[in-house]
Amino acid sequence: MQAYCFKCRKKVDIKNAQPVTLKNGRPAVQGVCSVCGTKVYRIGKA
């Protein structure tokens, strides 16, 4: 699965992907950027 990394400014693969639920109830996937190690989110995919 891929997400946009704001630090790298491109789409990257997500490492350690975990499904989470945001405060407003929307599903998302939280993980770590495979390039720089920054937290990344993919909203709407669980």
N, C-alpha and C positions, 0 to 999 in steps of 0.2 A: 504494500500500500504506500502511496506517496502523499506528501503534504508540502505546502509552500513554506520555505524557511526564509524569514525576513532578514536574517543575518547574511545568508549566502545569496539571497535574491534569486532563488530558482527552486524548482520542485525537486525534492530529494526523497529517498526511501526512508521510512520510519523504522527505527530500531526500538525494541522493547515496547511495542504497541499494546495499549491497554484500553478497553472500552470504558468510557466514563459518561456521566450524565451531568450536563451543565445546570446552573442554578435555575434557568427557565424551563428545564425539563427536556431539552433537546439532546439527542445522543451525539457523541463525538468520540474520536480516538485520540488519545494522548500518547506521545512517544518522544524520542530523541532523534535529532538530525544525525544521519549517518556520516555527514561530512565534518561538521563543526561541534556537535554535541549540545546544541541549543534545544530547549523544549519546543516541540511543534504540535499543533492540533489540526485535526481534520474534522470539521463540523458536518454532521448529517450522515455519517457512516458509522455503523456500530458493529 
